[in-house]
Amino acid sequence: MKTSYTAGPDIHVLPSALPIPGLGDQPVNAFLLRSGEPLLVDTGMPVDREGFLDSLWSLIDPADLRWVVVTHDDRDHTGALARILEAAPQAKVLANAISLTRISEEFSIPQERVVTANPGSRVKVGDRELSFHRPPTFDSPGTLAVFDHSDGTLYSSDSFGTVVEEIRQDFTDLSEEEFFHGFEVLNRAIAPWTALVDEAKFLRPVHELAALRPARLLSAHGPTVEEAAVPRLFEAMARIPSLPAWLPGADLDLEAALDAHESTAG
């Protein structure tokens, strides 16, 4: 785990990194919103579980946490979920039913602690209204992007992420060449099917999210991107299906890299 930082008014980033051999580091972020009914977006990697929990509980009392949004069921988004639910008895999970089904392969979540959402859903969370969307790129069928209408923040899950030589907190701290090179790599690596899709259909979720005019974009795998730069990411995403499939071979199997990272740390 790395030191937490803020990405906006009362938005706390809990950051880590997944080394990708030959390319650099993939940021791995979760986000804590402490105001109103406190809400956590994703729960980090298994390899970071203890450090993640230490960082999280230094920012909020477990008794105060009310919601855990799981953008999808991959291990780098659910690493501390079971432990969090044990420690935070008032917290409910907000996720897609497919993700919840896949999570149940490892542990069960009581039905009374679950609220399900689909692309197109809207859920009131205290004084926040969250809308749920299918992001343009994804590697799990249960993936949801989350838009917070109270402050204009888009939590885009894996989509719009990057791989960089050295992780930075803000988009402006990176060279654009490095960011967008890693952007093209990551968004094709997690979604190799983009080389096969109808480009017009692919652009529908891009345009849907762009129409929300996000004040900031927070990817689970990228730096904070503020409003002025957000359109650049939508433009780059729109080009993804026109690029050839990215086939790195065994040196960039993201799931294998995560398993290797966990084994080394253990």
Order of alpha helices (4+ residues) and beta strands (2+ residues): beta-beta-beta-beta-alpha-beta-alpha-alpha-beta-alpha-beta-beta-beta-beta-beta-alpha-alpha-beta-beta-alpha-alpha
